Amino acid sequence: QEQLVESGGGLVQAGGSLRLSCANSRSIFNMGWYRQAPGNQREWVASITSGGSTTYADSVKGRFTISRDNAKNTVYLQMNNLKPEDTAVYYCHVDGARWGARSWGQGTQVTVSS
């Protein structure tokens, strides 16, 4: 298993959209997206199982969509109607893994301006 690598972050205005990608997300793994803003604890955002079942935190429900492309070993997070409170470093994670730090990517910065 290669290191998870997030990409797609950037600076957008409120109401805009971004799509994050997490490379090296094997199809057999349950995957999650998490975020951490300065001074805050890392919080769960969304999850997708190996079977494609999805769940979302209340704060992003209806705005974010998690999906995966098994052929590309990639998990996505489509973020629409972004708000300034969505500003954070976003991480992908292999849920249930016993790999220590290897279960996390390095993160990608999302900044939403008002």
N, C-alpha and C positions, 0 to 999 in steps of 0.2 A: 504494500500500500504506500503510494506516494503522498507527500504532504498536501493537505488541503490548501487551496489558493483562492482567495476571494478577489474579485475584480468588479468594476462597474460603478464604484462610488464617484462622487463629485459634488460640485456646488450647484444647487438649483434654487429657483424661487419657489415660494409657497404656492401650492397648487400644481406644481410640476411633477414629473415622473422620472424614475430611474429603474433600471433592471440590474440587479446584482447577480453575479455568477459565482459558483463554487466548484472549482475543478477538482478532479480526482475523487468525486463522490460516487463510490461504487454502488451499483443498483441494489445489492443485498443489504445495504446499511440503512437504518433509520437516520434521517438527517434533520437538523434543526438550524434555524437562524436565531442569533442572539445579538443584542446591541448593548453598548456601554457608553454613556455620556460622562463628561468630566464630573467628578464628585459623586457619581452614582454607581450602584452595583450593576453588574452585568445582568440583563433581564432577557427572558425568553420572548421571542417574537412569533415564530411559526415553526411547525414541524411537518414532515412528510415521512411516511413509513415506506418500507421497501415495496409494499403493495399499492402505494399511491394515496393512502388516506391522509388528509390534511387537517390540521388544527391551527388556531390563531389566538394570539393574545387579544383581549378586548380592545386594547388601544389601537390596533391596526385592522381589526376585522372590518371587512367591506372595502378596504383600501389596498391591502397587500394580498398578493397571491404567490404561494410557494408551489413550485412545480419541478419536475425533473425530466431529463433526457437520458435514458439509460444507455443508449448507443454512444453518447458522448461522455458518460460518467460525470454529468454536470447537474447540479441543483441550482435553481433560479429563485430569485425573490423579485417579483414585479411590484414596484411601489408606486402607487398613484395617489393623486391629491395629497402630496407631501405637505407636512406641517413643520414649523420650526422645532417643535418638540420631538420630531423624528431625528433631529441632529444627533449623531452618535457614530462610534466606530462599530461596524457590523461584522460579525463573525459567523462562520458556519462551523458546524460541530457534528461529529459522529455520535449520535445518542447511544448510550449504553456501552460504549467502547471502554476498554481498560488499557488505553494507550498513554495515559497521562497527557502531556502537552501535545502529543501527536494527534489527539482527537480534535484539536482546534486549528483553524487557519490563522493567518497573521492579522486579519482584519482589513477592512476597507472603509475609508472615511466618507460619511454622508453628511453634508452640510446644507441645511435648508434656510434660506434667508427670507425675512419678512418684508 
